[in-house]
Amino acid sequence: MKTARLIQAAAIAAVFASGAASASTNIIVNGGFESYPTLSVPDGGYLKVSAGDTGITGWTVGGDSVDLILHNYGSVTDTSVDMLGTPGPGVLSQSFNYAANTTYTLSFDVSRNPYGSYTAVQVDVNGISNVYVGTGTPTTYSFSFTTGATAGSQLLTFSSVGGDGYSGAVLDNVSLAAAVPEPETYAMLLAGLGLVGFAARRKKQA
């Protein structure tokens, strides 16, 4: 019995020590802003997208406007969004469905249009509101939050803060994913339970 308990304890400890979780599939639609089938952005240029325009797949444009930028103006990966717009400021939002009692991690890249000085973007989700400053070097920001006891739908919002003229913070690569156990975690747990069962049978036979 003592051996079985030791094996069981080791199996449980292995589960917790194995790193436990990784990110699941991104639940944000078009987080890289590469889908805009009804719009045409010139390579090396920009395109103004006004409030109410549905041309950026998955996203709602609010405020005044945002600019889609391609290979210029501080774009991060191909097409990005200058949140200040021409003119701005602009807002981008997207609704998503969430599960109850689940931890999600939001990540996104922020840089700035080099023609602006202080540029930032405000992020609002799940009652959290944070401001992130864009610099000349694209930076990946992330934070996690845990939902309540009831599943539902809520809004993720990015809003322009600061900027000069039409040059603001640049947003790209938005990802929102739930933490899920690693496959190795399940394998280690099953192996540990199997050892417990084997030890118990050996003791019974003895």
N, C-alpha and C positions, 0 to 999 in steps of 0.2 A: 504493500500500500504506500509505503514511504517513497519507493522508486517511482510509482505512478504519479504521485503528487509532484515530485521534483520535475518529471518530464512535462507534466501539465503546466507547471509554473514557467518552465523554460519556453514552452510553445507560446504562451500568452505574452511573455516578455519579448519574444522575437517579433510578434505582431506589432507591438508598440515601437520597437526599435527599428523597424524596417522602413521608416519614413512614411508610412501610413497613407499618404494621399498624393494625387497628382491632379492636373487640370483636365477637365473633360472638354467636349466640343464647345467651341465658341457659339453662344446663343444669340450674338448680335449679328444682324444681317448687314452685309457689305461694310464690315468694320474698316476695311482698307480704302473705301471710297473709290474703288475701281469700276463700279457698275453705275453707269448713267446713260442708258441706251438712247434717250431722247435728246441728249445734250452733246455738244461738240466743243471740247477743250483744245485749243491750239497747243502743240508741243512747244514748251518754253514760254508759255503765256498763261492766261487765266480766263475764267468765265464767271461772270456774276450770276448768282442764283438767288433770286429774290424770295422773300417770305411767302409761303404758300405754294411755291413751286415744288412739284413732286418728282423732279428729274433725277435726284440722287436716290437710288434704290434703297428702300428701307428706312430712310430718314425724313423727318419733317423739318423744314427750314422756318425759323421764326425770327423775331427781332426785325431788322431791316433786310439784311442780305448777308451771304457768305460768298467767298470766291473759291471755285475749284481751280487749283494750280497744278501745272504739269511740268516737272523737271525745271522748276524755277521758283523764285520767291520763297525759298526756304522749304520747299516740298521735301518730305521725308522719304517715301517710297513711291515712285511714279506719281500718281495723283494724290494730292492731299487737300486739306481745306484751310484756307486763311479765314479765321473766324471773324475778322473785322469787316470783310466784305467791301463793296464799292458802291455806295458807302455802307457803313455798318452802324452799330455793332450787330452781329448775327447770333443766332441760337440754333443748335442742332439737337433734336431729340428723337428718341426711339422707345417704343413700349416693348416690354419683354415679359414673358410668363416665368414665374419662379415657383419652386417647390417649398414646402413648409420645412422649418428647422434645418435649413441648408446653408452652408457657408459658400459664398461666391467670391471670386477674385476678379476685380476689374483692372485692366491694364490698358495703357494708351501711350502714344508717343506725342511729345510736344516740342516744337521748335519755334522759330519766329521768322517772319518776313524780315529780311535784312534791312529793309528801308524803314522799319519801325524801331523804336527804342524800347520802353517798357511794354511788354506784351504778355498777357496771361489768359488763362481759360479757367472758368469756374465749372466744377463738376458737381452735380446734384443727383443723388440716388439713395433710396432707402433711408431717407432722413439725414443723410450725410451731405455736407456742403464744404468743399475744399477748393482753394485756388492754387493753380500751378503756373509758374512763370516759364515762358519760353525763352530760350537763349539761342545763340548761333549754332550750338551743337544739339542735335535731336536727343532728347532724354526720354527714357521709358519710365513712366510712373505707374504705381499699382497700389491698391489697398483692398482689403477684404471686409466683408460684412456678412452677418448671419440673419436670415429671415425669421419671422415669427412662426407661431403655431399653425397658421392658416396659409395655404397656397393662394396665389392670385396673380395679378398683373400690376406692374408699376412702370414709371417713366424714368429713363436715363437722359439727363440733359447736360449739354455743354454750352456755355455762354461766354462770349467775348468780354475780356476785361482789359482796359487800357489800349494802347496802340496809338500810332501817329497817322493821320490822314486815312489811307486805306490799307495800311500795313499792320497786321495784328499777329496774334499767336496762331501757329500752324498745328493742326491736329491730324493724326493718322493712326492706323493700326489699332483700332478699338477692339478689345476682346473682353468678354464676360463669360466666365466658366465656373461651374460648380466643382468643388473638390470631391474626388472619388477615390476609393481605395485602389492601390496598385494591385495588379493580378498576382504579383509575388506574395502579397500579404495574405490573400486567400490560400495560396498554395502552402505557405508556411503554417497557417492555422490548421489546415486539413492534415498536413503531415504530423503536426504536434498531437492532434486528437487521435490520429492513427496509432502513434506510439503509445499514447495513454491506454487505448483499447488493447494493444498487443501486450503491454505489461500486465494489464488486469487479467487477461486470459492465461498468461504464464503463471501468475500467482494462483489462479484457480486450479490449473492443472497440477501445480506442485502440491 
